[in-house]
Amino acid sequence: MILRTRLEGGGTARPAYWGIDSEYGRLTDVLVGPVDNFAWRAGNAVAERSERVGLRFDFEVAKRQHGEMIHAYEQSGATVHRLPATDNLPYQIFARDSSVMTPWGVIVTQLQKPYRRGEYAAVLRYYLEHEIPIFDMVTAGNIEGGDFMVLQPGVAACGFSGERSIEPAVQQVKAWFEAEGWELRPYAFDAHFLHLDVQFGMLAPGLAVACLDALEADFVQWLRGKGIRLLDVSYADAMQLGCNVVALGNDSVLVPASSKRLIDKCRAEGLTVYDPDVSMIGAGGGAVHCMCQALRRESVA
């Protein structure tokens, strides 16, 4: 039986424990995808480029780096929950995409690539078995969690390129948020960026990393209108997943070790930086933000 918390007409309460109302409240519980079946796959633009420039996948390196990332979460004080591995799901490591957490429970998404579509079943089973409330399930088409962010209390954004996420699915989620009295901003972008979290990511209250060369001017203006200051990274750094970060709360952040310029900028802002090396995984199409799903953050409302 699906644990639904969404009520017709709005008025949904936040679950007693699970949920988030921002991307930067202190992260207490995080779901991490398994590395067990991970391998680079054709159809992911980043993985294809990695192979084109002569890089080679090494599973043992990826496994070690995955463990380094988990250790960083544990050092930060977060409880790490692990999604069990399922055969035939090589990109299940990217737990961000098959579901998203909201203030009212989880939304189970739909994934575009055929080799990823089965991920919904594994994550749905996990939430049911652990009695984590499910807000709803997307039925209007494919939408992936790397495009979705709860920016701050009352405000969310969801990107779409027409490939990984499509506008009808984003509009469905938008309607659910509006029924709860929230604003959700849809944002259209070019498909080669894969997801919104390749171009933008929250670091702390009122502070984000952004590739200003990639983001549309009206979206940048909207973000600034919400009181969000943007640390700019270059297009080249963004395409190396330089915006793919996880705010941990308490003025700390998880940033891939390869994002050296961003790490320097974060430290100049007074942030504590955890910087695991995830380069072997990143070359397959996703970094630290892609590999996690926040299950609970302390409320900042």
N, C-alpha and C positions, 0 to 999 in steps of 0.2 A: 504494500500500500504506500503510495507516495505521500510524504508529509508535506502538505500544502499550507502555506500561510497567507497566500494572496486572497483577499476577499473582494467580491464584487462591490464596487462603489468606494473602494479605498478603506482607509482606517486600519491598515495592517500594523501590528505591533512588532517591534524588534524582538527576535527570539531571546530567551533568557540569557544565553551564553554566546551563541554563534552570531557572526555578522560584522560588517564594517560600515562606517559612515564617512570614511576618507581613505586616501591612499597613504597617509602619513601618521595616523594614530599608532601608538606602540603596538608592534606586531607581537601577539602572544601565541598564536597558533598558525602554522603554515602547512599546507599540503604540498608535498614534493613528489614529482613523477619518478618512476623507476628507470634506471639506466640499463637494466638487464638485456633488453632487446634492441637497444639503440644502435642505429647505423645510418650513415648518410643515405639519403634517397633522392633519386632523380625526381624532378618536379618541384623541388625546393630551390629557388634561384640562388640562395647563398651557398648551398651544398654544391650545386652545379658549377658555380664560379670557383669554389675551393678546388675542385678536381681539375678544372680547366687551367688553373695556375700552378698545378703540380703538387698540391697537398694530398696527403694520403691519410685515410682514417685508421686510427689505432684504438681499439676498444679498451685496452688496459689503461691507456692514458685518459680516455674519457671517464672510465670508472673511477680512477684516482681523483680526477678533477671534480666529479660529482660528489665524492666523499668530502673533498675540501670545502665545497659550497655548503654542505650540510653542517659541517663543523663550524663554519662561520655563523650560521643561524643559531646553533646551540650556544656559541660564545656570546651572541647578542642577547640571549635569554629567551628566545622563542622555542616553543615546543614543536618539534618536527613530526608531522604525521606522514606516513609513506603510503602512496597508492600502490597496491600490489601489481606486479607485472602480469600482463596478459599476452599470450602468444600472438604473433602476427601484427603487433602494433609497435613498429620501430620508433615512432615519434611520440609515444606515450610519455616519454621523459618530459615533454613540454606540457605540464599540467595546467598551465594558464588557459589553454585554448578550449578544453572540453566543458568548462563550466566557469561561471563567475560568481563571486560572492557579492551580495547586496546588503543593505541594512535589515532586510526581512528574510534572509535565507538565500539559498543558491538558485541561480538560473542555469539549467543544463542547456548547452548550446548544440549547434550542428556544425560539423567540420566539412570543408570542401573536398579535400583530396581523398580519393577512394581508400588509400592505405591508412587513413586516419579516422574514417567514419565510425569504426567500431569502438572508438575511445569513449563515446557517450555511455555505452553499456557498463564499462568498467567503473566509471566515475559515479554513475547512477547507483550501481550496486554498493559502492563504498558509502555513499551518503545514507542510503537506506539502512545499511547494516550498523552504521554508527549514529543513527537517529539525528543527523544534521538536517535541519528543515530545508525543504525545497520550495522555493518561491514559485517557480513555474518552469516550463520547458518550451524552448523556441520551436515554433511550427511553421513559420512563414518563410523558411529558407535558411541557407547557411550563414552562420555568424560565429566568429572565433574570439576567444577571450583576450587575445593580444590587442584587440581593437577597443576594449572596454575599460574605462577607468572611473571610479568614484572619486572625483577630484577633491571635494570638500563637502561638508554637510549641506544637503539640498541641491547639489550640482554634480552631474555626471556627464561624460562624453563617450561617444562611440563612433569610431571611424568605419568607413566602408570604401572599398575600392571597386566593387562589382565582381570580385573574385573570392577572396577568403571570406569576406563579409559582404552581404548585399543589402541594398537599401530597404526592401520590404521587411527583412528580419530586424534591422535596426529600428525601423518605425514601430514594429510590434513591441520591442523592449521599451522604446520611448513612451508609448501609450501606458504601459504598466507603471513606469516611474511617474508620469504626470498624474495618474490616478492616486498616487501617494503624496502628491503635492510637491514633487521634485521637478527640477529642470534637467532634461537630458539633451545635450547638443549633438546632433548627427554631424559628421565631418567627412566629406568626400576627398579622397586623395588618389594618387597614381598607384597602380597595382604593384610596381616593382619595389615599393617600400614594404610589401608583405603586410605589416600591421602598424597600427598607430604607435605602438611601443618601440618601433624602430626610429621614430621621429621625435618622441616626447616622453617624458617620465617625471613624476613628482619625486622630489627629494626631501622636502620638509614643509611645514606650514608656510604657504605663500611663496614657495621656491620650487622651481622645476628646471630640468634640463630640456633643451629644445634645439632642433636643427632649424634655424631661422631661414636657411636657404631652401628648405623643403616645405615648411608649413605655409599654408596660404595666409595672406595678410589679414583677412577677416577673422580667421581662427586665432591668430596671434593677438589681434585687438580684443577679441572676446575673452581670451585667457587673462590678458592684462586688466581687463575690466572687472575680472573676478579677484583682483588683487594678487595675481600670481606673477612673480618676477622670474624671468627666464635667463638661465645660463646658457649661452650659445655654444654649440659644438659645430664643427665643420661638416659639410656633406660627406666627406671621406670618412670621418670618424663615425658619423651616424650609420653609414653603410657597413661599418665594422661593429655595429651594435653598441655604439657609444652612448646611446640614450636608454639602453635597456638596463634599468636600475630598479632596486627595491628599497623604498624608504622603510626603515626599521623602527622609527619613532625615537624619542629622546635624543634628537639631534644626531642620529646615526643613519648610515645608509650602506647598502650592499652595491658595489660597483665592480664590474669585471676588471681584473688586473691589467688587461690590455688598454683600458681607457685612461691612460696616464694623464692626459691634459685635464680630463674631467675630475680625476682624483685630486689633482692639485687645486682645481677650482673649488671643489667641495671642502677641502681642508682649509682653504683661505676663507671660507664662509663659517668656519668653526665646527664643521661636521666631523664626527668620527667615521672613518671609512673602513669597512671590511672589504677586502679586495681579492677574492679567490680567483685563481687562474682557471677559466672555463673555455680556453681557446679551442680545444679539440671539439667540444660540444658546439661552441659558437660557430665554428666553420661549417657545421651541419645545418645552421639556420636559426639558432636561438640561444640567448644568454640567460642571465640570472632571472630576469623578470618573466621570461618564457617558461622557466622551469618550476614556477611556484604558483600556488593559489592561496591567497590570504584567507584563512578560515575565521579568524577573529582578530580584530584590532580594538584597542581601547577607544571608546567614543571620545570624539573631540567636540561634539555639539554642545 
